[in-house]
Each structure stands twice: as structure tokens, then as C-alpha cells.
Amino acid sequence: MTNGKGSPNSIGLPNPLRLQIIYCVDDQRMNTFECIISKVEVREFIKKEVGSEIKQRILESARQTGSGLNLQHWRFILVEDERNLSQLGLDSTSGRWIVGADFAIIILTNPTLRFHLIDAGRVAQNMQLTAWNEGVGSGLFTGIKEDKLRNDFKIPKDLTPSIILGFGYPLKPSTGKKKNRLPLNQLVYREEYGSTSE
Ligand SMILES: Cc1cc2nc3c(=O)[nH]c(=O)nc-3n(C[C@H](O)[C@H](O)[C@H](O)COP(=O)(O)O)c2cc1C
């Protein structure tokens, strides 16, 4: 099995669209598809504050996300204080990079709902795409020292910290061209599992 690494045509995009993506991330607003294609995880940020309007848009995109049975059980902790960002880093096992972010959002969900992690993933992705649409990069982590995190951020027992997102302007520009993704012909079957899609 190959991993599609470094293969610019692994997702089969026509060339004019690829050029447009590069152009869009340099300067202009993207459409949804371009936003998805060009988005990568960002874990290194420059020291530049993200404006409150953009933060508001990111949170609004969370609010507008659909959840299972429309229960909207999620809650969000916005972390902007530098000391609290450092604390988040210390409370993490796989997201120490969060200390360099401009701000973070802790996504809390109700673990008694069997679909709560699906809801967490959807709301995280919507916030990340909204941020990227504004040129703001983001990364997520899931590895946490739960007891410490709960204690430091006063998280109630009935909610689980499912995902933590860090946001900021990226240190390095990215077009998403170097993403390591499997090609579609290794992912998609026609009508039944195992049948070729070609
Ligand atoms: C469910 C899930 C858990 C993840 N956990 C972490 C994590 O703990 N720490 C981290 O730095 N990145 C984490 N990531 C980010 C992945 O590493 C990233 O999506 C993947 O490497 C692709 O990155 P790219 O879009 O930049 O190519 C997680 C992503 C998902 C979807």
C-alpha cells in the first residue's frame, strides 16, 4: 500500500483548481472546498493577536453546528490568557505546542451520549475551517492529563474535555499541497466493499 505522500495528484484535482487554491490562500477568501483542501494542522504560530471579530465568528460557527438529536450538549472554554495557555500545555500529553497559540478552545461534551465524539469532531472541524477561512491556523490535541485539566479549568464531572484547539497566525505558509493522504482509489469502493472504483 502506498501512502500517497508527496503525490500532488493523489486526490485527482484538475490543475486550474490547484492553481486557484494556491492563489486563494495567499490573499483571498476561499470557497468551502478550497478551504478544506488547503487546511493543514498548524502547531507553530507567530506573535500576532487574532482579532475579537474573528474569534466571535469561530465561536458562532461552533454554535451553528448540528449535533446528534440537536442536543447541543457541548460547552466551550475560551482560553486567551498566556498563563492559562501555558497551563494547558502542562496539562497535555500530545499538545505542548499549545503554549505558542494565540488562544485555545476546550471542547467539552457529554460522555453519556454515544455520539458525543462525533459531535466534538464536527464542531472542531467547523471552527478550524472558519478560522482558516480568515487566514488563522489551528491545531488540535486529544492527549490530556485529565485530572489536572479538570482541576485547572474547573471542568464539571458531567462533561468530558474531548478536544482542545489552538489558534493563531501560522509561522509557515501552507497551501496544503504537501499533505500526506491516501489516494481515492485506495479509499473508495463502488456499491460494495472490495470492488474497484475504476
Ligand atoms: C481524532 C484526532 C486526534 C488528534 N490528536 C492530536 C494530538 O493529540 N496532538 C496533535 O498535535 N495533533 C493531533 N491530531 C492532528 C493530526 O495529527 C492531524 O489531523 C494529521 O496529522 C493530519 O495533519 P495535516 O492535516 O496537517 O496533514 C489529531 C487529529 C484527530 C482527527
The ligand as an SDF file (V2000), in Angstrom:
LIG
                    3D

 31 33  0  0  0  0  0  0  0  0999 V2000
   -9.0510   12.4190   16.4000 C   0  0  0  0  0  0  0  0  0  0  0  0
   -7.7950   13.2140   16.2270 C   0  0  0  0  0  0  0  0  0  0  0  0
   -6.8770   13.2940   17.2780 C   0  0  0  0  0  0  0  0  0  0  0  0
   -5.7230   14.0760   17.1330 C   0  0  0  0  0  0  0  0  0  0  0  0
   -4.8750   14.2280   18.2110 N   0  0  0  0  0  0  0  0  0  0  0  0
   -3.8020   15.0410   18.0950 C   0  0  0  0  0  0  0  0  0  0  0  0
   -2.9750   15.2830   19.2250 C   0  0  0  0  0  0  0  0  0  0  0  0
   -3.2060   14.7730   20.3150 O   0  0  0  0  0  0  0  0  0  0  0  0
   -1.9200   16.1340   19.0670 N   0  0  0  0  0  0  0  0  0  0  0  0
   -1.6500   16.7420   17.8730 C   0  0  0  0  0  0  0  0  0  0  0  0
   -0.7010   17.5250   17.8170 O   0  0  0  0  0  0  0  0  0  0  0  0
   -2.4140   16.5140   16.7690 N   0  0  0  0  0  0  0  0  0  0  0  0
   -3.4860   15.6970   16.8610 C   0  0  0  0  0  0  0  0  0  0  0  0
   -4.3060   15.4790   15.7690 N   0  0  0  0  0  0  0  0  0  0  0  0
   -3.9740   16.0850   14.4660 C   0  0  0  0  0  0  0  0  0  0  0  0
   -3.4880   15.0250   13.4690 C   0  0  0  0  0  0  0  0  0  0  0  0
   -2.1550   14.7060   13.7850 O   0  0  0  0  0  0  0  0  0  0  0  0
   -3.6230   15.6050   12.0600 C   0  0  0  0  0  0  0  0  0  0  0  0
   -5.0030   15.7350   11.7620 O   0  0  0  0  0  0  0  0  0  0  0  0
   -2.9890   14.7290   10.9800 C   0  0  0  0  0  0  0  0  0  0  0  0
   -1.6390   14.5180   11.2540 O   0  0  0  0  0  0  0  0  0  0  0  0
   -3.1140   15.3890    9.6120 C   0  0  0  0  0  0  0  0  0  0  0  0
   -2.4910   16.6330    9.6500 O   0  0  0  0  0  0  0  0  0  0  0  0
   -2.4680   17.5830    8.3550 P   0  0  0  0  0  0  0  0  0  0  0  0
   -3.8950   17.9670    8.0460 O   0  0  0  0  0  0  0  0  0  0  0  0
   -1.6300   18.7800    8.7570 O   0  0  0  0  0  0  0  0  0  0  0  0
   -1.8720   16.8140    7.2320 O   0  0  0  0  0  0  0  0  0  0  0  0
   -5.4620   14.7340   15.9000 C   0  0  0  0  0  0  0  0  0  0  0  0
   -6.4020   14.6400   14.8560 C   0  0  0  0  0  0  0  0  0  0  0  0
   -7.5540   13.9130   15.0290 C   0  0  0  0  0  0  0  0  0  0  0  0
   -8.5500   13.8770   13.8770 C   0  0  0  0  0  0  0  0  0  0  0  0
  1  2  1  0
  2  3  1  0
  2 30  2  0
  3  4  2  0
  4  5  1  0
  4 28  1  0
  5  6  2  0
  6  7  1  0
  6 13  1  0
  7  8  2  0
  7  9  1  0
  9 10  1  0
 10 11  2  0
 10 12  1  0
 12 13  2  0
 13 14  1  0
 14 15  1  0
 14 28  1  0
 15 16  1  0
 16 17  1  0
 16 18  1  0
 18 19  1  0
 18 20  1  0
 20 21  1  0
 20 22  1  0
 22 23  1  0
 23 24  1  0
 24 25  2  0
 24 26  1  0
 24 27  1  0
 28 29  2  0
 29 30  1  0
 30 31  1  0
M  END
$$$$
